[in-house]
């Protein structure tokens, strides 16, 4: 059967030579390299604080905080997806949150991003999760268009709230010590 669009024939060729696999502790250096490449793409290189040791502990330690899927084209690493569970109080079910999806520029347009999204959707269904969600930078029009074509709904009424670094420490220190002393937070200890 002939493929009408020659670009699809090329994409099918690359997709047939792509391999997805769950990352292992041996992949820590590659994961850090991909994080740095993603940060460079997003003009956020100055914000990367992750170290090899942190990733090893937080991704592969006693209490993994996230999981990683790697995509390869032949022996070359083409990209990755970092994800973790979240919870929907309205659904009463866990969900899958995609923290980062990145495909190296030289491997884009070959179906690797779609393969990663499809595998994550499969994992969400296999695990009985109620939703699969992620954020996208508002300036990344090509990603927004790609996600919409996959059926994603962009939720313009939601905003991300983040407290980090000094502000996080200040918020924690300014909380009522009396109120905190009355709450058992041990089940919430999810340090890496």
One Martini backbone bead per residue (centre of mass of N, CA, C, O) as a GRO file, in nm:
protein
  192
    1UNK     BB    1   0.095   0.037   0.024
    2UNK     BB    2   0.060   0.361  -0.036
    3UNK     BB    3   0.183   0.670   0.067
    4UNK     BB    4   0.078   0.988   0.012
    5UNK     BB    5   0.273   1.098   0.234
    6UNK     BB    6   0.613   1.115   0.247
    7UNK     BB    7   0.648   1.204   0.547
    8UNK     BB    8   0.517   0.946   0.666
    9UNK     BB    9   0.721   0.743   0.566
   10UNK     BB   10   0.957   0.860   0.727
   11UNK     BB   11   0.827   0.840   1.008
   12UNK     BB   12   0.779   0.535   1.003
   13UNK     BB   13   1.073   0.458   0.989
   14UNK     BB   14   1.160   0.584   1.262
   15UNK     BB   15   0.950   0.443   1.445
   16UNK     BB   16   1.057   0.148   1.376
   17UNK     BB   17   1.355   0.251   1.513
   18UNK     BB   18   1.223   0.280   1.789
   19UNK     BB   19   1.289   0.301   2.149
   20UNK     BB   20   1.125   0.216   2.448
   21UNK     BB   21   1.222   0.285   2.798
   22UNK     BB   22   1.291   0.235   3.107
   23UNK     BB   23   1.466   0.370   3.337
   24UNK     BB   24   1.778   0.346   3.497
   25UNK     BB   25   2.042   0.400   3.698
   26UNK     BB   26   2.238   0.397   3.443
   27UNK     BB   27   2.079   0.678   3.325
   28UNK     BB   28   2.151   0.940   3.483
   29UNK     BB   29   2.336   1.096   3.288
   30UNK     BB   30   2.129   1.114   3.059
   31UNK     BB   31   1.910   1.261   3.213
   32UNK     BB   32   2.077   1.512   3.276
   33UNK     BB   33   2.134   1.586   2.982
   34UNK     BB   34   1.830   1.624   2.906
   35UNK     BB   35   1.767   1.844   3.109
   36UNK     BB   36   1.975   2.047   2.997
   37UNK     BB   37   1.853   2.059   2.711
   38UNK     BB   38   1.576   2.159   2.794
   39UNK     BB   39   1.670   2.418   2.936
   40UNK     BB   40   1.795   2.541   2.686
   41UNK     BB   41   1.536   2.549   2.512
   42UNK     BB   42   1.386   2.727   2.758
   43UNK     BB   43   1.590   2.934   2.883
   44UNK     BB   44   1.686   2.763   3.187
   45UNK     BB   45   1.982   2.684   3.271
   46UNK     BB   46   2.007   2.855   3.548
   47UNK     BB   47   1.789   2.641   3.701
   48UNK     BB   48   1.980   2.404   3.721
   49UNK     BB   49   2.035   2.174   4.013
   50UNK     BB   50   2.072   1.907   3.929
   51UNK     BB   51   2.206   1.594   4.019
   52UNK     BB   52   2.314   1.286   4.006
   53UNK     BB   53   2.251   1.215   4.303
   54UNK     BB   54   1.962   1.315   4.312
   55UNK     BB   55   1.851   1.136   4.086
   56UNK     BB   56   1.923   0.867   4.206
   57UNK     BB   57   1.748   0.904   4.462
   58UNK     BB   58   1.464   1.017   4.333
   59UNK     BB   59   1.438   0.775   4.104
   60UNK     BB   60   1.607   0.504   4.264
   61UNK     BB   61   1.526   0.488   4.539
   62UNK     BB   62   1.317   0.402   4.796
   63UNK     BB   63   1.139   0.682   4.697
   64UNK     BB   64   1.019   0.743   4.419
   65UNK     BB   65   0.913   1.048   4.251
   66UNK     BB   66   0.979   0.923   3.962
   67UNK     BB   67   0.967   0.865   3.610
   68UNK     BB   68   1.136   0.720   3.310
   69UNK     BB   69   1.134   0.770   2.958
   70UNK     BB   70   1.305   0.641   2.684
   71UNK     BB   71   1.428   0.743   2.357
   72UNK     BB   72   1.536   0.560   2.066
   73UNK     BB   73   1.760   0.579   1.779
   74UNK     BB   74   1.886   0.325   1.807
   75UNK     BB   75   2.162   0.434   2.002
   76UNK     BB   76   2.022   0.706   2.014
   77UNK     BB   77   1.921   0.964   2.203
   78UNK     BB   78   1.605   1.144   2.166
   79UNK     BB   79   1.456   1.120   2.462
   80UNK     BB   80   1.200   1.220   2.717
   81UNK     BB   81   1.004   1.122   3.017
   82UNK     BB   82   0.863   1.279   3.304
   83UNK     BB   83   0.685   1.111   3.577
   84UNK     BB   84   0.385   1.122   3.795
   85UNK     BB   85   0.179   1.103   4.043
   86UNK     BB   86  -0.150   1.200   4.120
   87UNK     BB   87  -0.456   1.370   4.246
   88UNK     BB   88  -0.814   1.340   4.227
   89UNK     BB   89  -1.075   1.448   4.409
   90UNK     BB   90  -1.310   1.431   4.205
   91UNK     BB   91  -1.240   1.128   4.110
   92UNK     BB   92  -1.082   0.949   4.325
   93UNK     BB   93  -0.796   0.948   4.165
   94UNK     BB   94  -0.536   0.886   4.008
   95UNK     BB   95  -0.270   1.033   3.817
   96UNK     BB   96  -0.086   1.162   3.537
   97UNK     BB   97   0.220   1.346   3.544
   98UNK     BB   98   0.383   1.549   3.316
   99UNK     BB   99   0.676   1.713   3.353
  100UNK     BB  100   0.855   1.600   3.097
  101UNK     BB  101   0.910   1.666   2.741
  102UNK     BB  102   1.183   1.551   2.522
  103UNK     BB  103   1.322   1.635   2.198
  104UNK     BB  104   1.560   1.638   2.004
  105UNK     BB  105   1.599   1.831   1.730
  106UNK     BB  106   1.717   1.594   1.535
  107UNK     BB  107   1.430   1.412   1.619
  108UNK     BB  108   1.219   1.573   1.505
  109UNK     BB  109   0.936   1.461   1.322
  110UNK     BB  110   0.940   1.119   1.403
  111UNK     BB  111   0.732   1.039   1.660
  112UNK     BB  112   0.844   1.049   1.961
  113UNK     BB  113   0.641   1.219   2.115
  114UNK     BB  114   0.399   1.038   2.053
  115UNK     BB  115   0.512   0.779   2.176
  116UNK     BB  116   0.529   0.889   2.462
  117UNK     BB  117   0.232   0.968   2.500
  118UNK     BB  118   0.112   0.687   2.444
  119UNK     BB  119   0.259   0.540   2.676
  120UNK     BB  120   0.143   0.712   2.903
  121UNK     BB  121  -0.153   0.646   2.847
  122UNK     BB  122  -0.122   0.346   2.894
  123UNK     BB  123  -0.031   0.363   3.188
  124UNK     BB  124  -0.281   0.504   3.295
  125UNK     BB  125  -0.475   0.276   3.221
  126UNK     BB  126  -0.329   0.033   3.357
  127UNK     BB  127  -0.342   0.195   3.653
  128UNK     BB  128  -0.632   0.345   3.679
  129UNK     BB  129  -0.638   0.625   3.583
  130UNK     BB  130  -0.823   0.938   3.531
  131UNK     BB  131  -0.556   1.098   3.424
  132UNK     BB  132  -0.372   1.316   3.188
  133UNK     BB  133  -0.117   1.562   3.263
  134UNK     BB  134   0.003   1.900   3.168
  135UNK     BB  135   0.237   2.140   3.074
  136UNK     BB  136   0.273   2.453   2.881
  137UNK     BB  137   0.423   2.680   2.714
  138UNK     BB  138   0.287   2.967   2.572
  139UNK     BB  139   0.524   2.990   2.336
  140UNK     BB  140   0.469   2.677   2.240
  141UNK     BB  141   0.296   2.634   1.963
  142UNK     BB  142   0.376   2.353   1.858
  143UNK     BB  143   0.296   2.197   2.114
  144UNK     BB  144   0.005   2.286   2.135
  145UNK     BB  145  -0.082   2.172   1.863
  146UNK     BB  146   0.001   1.881   1.915
  147UNK     BB  147  -0.179   1.832   2.166
  148UNK     BB  148  -0.448   1.892   2.031
  149UNK     BB  149  -0.422   1.661   1.816
  150UNK     BB  150  -0.435   1.446   2.073
  151UNK     BB  151  -0.684   1.578   2.267
  152UNK     BB  152  -0.601   1.815   2.421
  153UNK     BB  153  -0.684   2.033   2.682
  154UNK     BB  154  -0.674   2.371   2.721
  155UNK     BB  155  -0.647   2.552   3.042
  156UNK     BB  156  -0.682   2.893   3.081
  157UNK     BB  157  -0.798   2.914   3.392
  158UNK     BB  158  -0.521   2.805   3.472
  159UNK     BB  159  -0.262   2.826   3.728
  160UNK     BB  160   0.055   2.826   3.836
  161UNK     BB  161   0.177   2.744   4.158
  162UNK     BB  162   0.487   2.859   4.322
  163UNK     BB  163   0.711   2.733   4.577
  164UNK     BB  164   1.056   2.828   4.635
  165UNK     BB  165   1.308   2.816   4.825
  166UNK     BB  166   1.294   3.080   5.025
  167UNK     BB  167   0.982   3.089   5.018
  168UNK     BB  168   0.940   2.804   5.128
  169UNK     BB  169   1.090   2.838   5.396
  170UNK     BB  170   0.920   3.076   5.496
  171UNK     BB  171   0.645   2.939   5.495
  172UNK     BB  172   0.725   2.712   5.693
  173UNK     BB  173   0.822   2.904   5.932
  174UNK     BB  174   0.541   3.081   5.949
  175UNK     BB  175   0.402   2.870   6.068
  176UNK     BB  176   0.220   2.722   6.301
  177UNK     BB  177   0.359   2.540   6.546
  178UNK     BB  178   0.108   2.443   6.697
  179UNK     BB  179  -0.043   2.321   6.458
  180UNK     BB  180   0.187   2.125   6.372
  181UNK     BB  181   0.206   1.963   6.646
  182UNK     BB  182  -0.101   1.837   6.588
  183UNK     BB  183   0.028   1.706   6.329
  184UNK     BB  184   0.060   1.413   6.146
  185UNK     BB  185   0.330   1.391   5.893
  186UNK     BB  186   0.460   1.110   5.833
  187UNK     BB  187   0.300   1.018   5.566
  188UNK     BB  188   0.435   1.279   5.406
  189UNK     BB  189   0.711   1.149   5.385
  190UNK     BB  190   0.877   1.209   5.051
  191UNK     BB  191   1.157   1.169   5.049
  192UNK     BB  192   1.409   1.051   4.837
   0.00000   0.00000   0.00000
